[in-house]
């Protein structure tokens, strides 16, 4: 049996499956927005390695490839401007426009009200959360 590494399998899937590639980019950004910056940067770094590569990303952003690699490393701390430049270049390369959407969070207070209404038999004033 041929030994294959996980990163090689991911790279192969990224190259052959546009939906997977787009999802990988989207989820990377989603993780960063949600505060999981270390995981998000790692996923973004894997995305870059599997798609455009850091040399081509350097050409698109004007940021040296070694700096890009450092920014997306676990200890890297890209500025907002650099992160925006990276994401803009990746969107252009992928041919997508990333957008932010919002959803209302369930609060502890709302959940307590729902639990209370279920135990007392009263209807909740909230239709949805």
Secondary structure, DSSP 4 states (H G I P E B T S, - for coil): -----HHHHHHHHHHH-HHHHHHHHHHHHHHHHTT-HHHHHHHHHHHHHHTTHHHHHHHHH-S-HHHHHHHTSTT----HHHHHHHHHHHHHHHT--------PPPPHHHHHHHHHHHHH-PPPS-S--
